[in-house]
Amino acid sequence: MLWIKAFHIVFVASWFAGLFYLPRVFVNLAMVPADSHAERERLLMMARKLYRFSSLLMIPALALGVWLWLLNFHGYNSGWLHAKLVLVVLAVGYHHACRSLLRKFEQFANRRSDRWYRVFNEVPLLIFVGIVVLVVVKPF
């Protein structure tokens, strides 16, 4: 079980690294001047690759989490786990929201400012901190 837990942590941390960085690319995309096609295409390529890579990391992170839950079903019936699962659902939703925002950039339909993306960029950090505190401290 410790191997499963270790790999779960590795994949979750790696997935979140993508969630931390992708909105930062969006900040840069929102700041690209309209006449800078090469820079825009380079940033779009980075964003696409990063989204795909973090999507691939999300799958084993979630699968290993489910596996841990199934191995310890009798012991994981606490409030902290339910709160953690809510945050995990929010993280998955955030991940998919990033895909939607990426599509808007690809279609020249972005209407949000770089400041908005800077705030949006803080959301995964709050989710990550919440998950770590719930898992380590188990406050309820």
Secondary structure, 3 states (H helix, E strand, C coil): CHHHHHHHHHHHHHHHHHHHHHHHHHHHHHHCCCCCHHHHHHHHHHHHHHHHHHHHHHHHHHHHHHHHHHHCCCCCCCHHHHHHHHHHHHHHHHHHHHHHHHHHHHCCCCCCCHHHHHHHCCHHHHHHHHHHHHHHHCCC
